[in-house]
Amino acid sequence: MRMVKVLLSVFLVLTLLGGSAFAADTIKIGVLAPLTGFAAADGESVLNSVNIAVDKINASGGYWAKRLSW
């Protein structure tokens, strides 16, 4: 019985937190890339690629404009 209560509580918390993600105006993107050390050049390429993709998506109206236009 206790396990059911714990699982129900976790489900409720995740449901409440999950709904707030769609209410946000900003979508945050995390990138794991080396920006220092011997692999810094590779990390800079990754970071530049992500920035170019973000600029293209924003120029076309944003992520949700693309998803909802079909």
N, C-alpha and C positions, 0 to 999 in steps of 0.2 A: 504494500500500500504506500509505503514511504517513497519507493522508487517511482511510482506513478505520479506522486505529487511533485517530485523533483523534475521529472521529464515534462510534466505539464507546465511547471514554472519556467523551465528553459525555453519551451516552445512559445510561451506567451511573451517572454522578453525578446526573443529573436523576431517574433512577428511584429512587435511594436517598433523595434529598432529598424527592421527591414523596410517598413513603410516610410520612414523618414528619408531613406535614400532617394526615393523618387520625388520628394518634395524639394530637394536641393536644386539651386540654380547652377551650381558648379560641380563638375565631375572631376575628381582628383585622380591623377594618374601617377603611379609610383614606378620608378625605373631603378633597377639595380644594375649599376654600371660603374666600373672603376674610373674615377676622375683624377687620380693621382697615381704615381708609381710607374712601373714599366709598361703597364697596359692603358695608360691614360689616353693615348691616341684612339684606341678602340672605344673607350668610354665616351670620348667626345663625339665620335661618329654616331654612337647610339643615341646620345642626347640630342644631337642635331637632327637625326632622323625623326625622333619623337616630336621635336618642336615643329618640324616641317609638316608632319601629319596633323598635329593640333591646329596649325595655321590653316591648312586646307579644309579641315572639318569646320572650323569656325567661319571661314570665308563662304562656305556653302550653306550656312544657316544653322550649323550646329549638329550635334549627334542626334538629338530627338527629331529635328526636321527631316533628316534622312530616314529615320526609322518609321516615322508616322506618315510619310508621304506615299506609301504603297497602297 
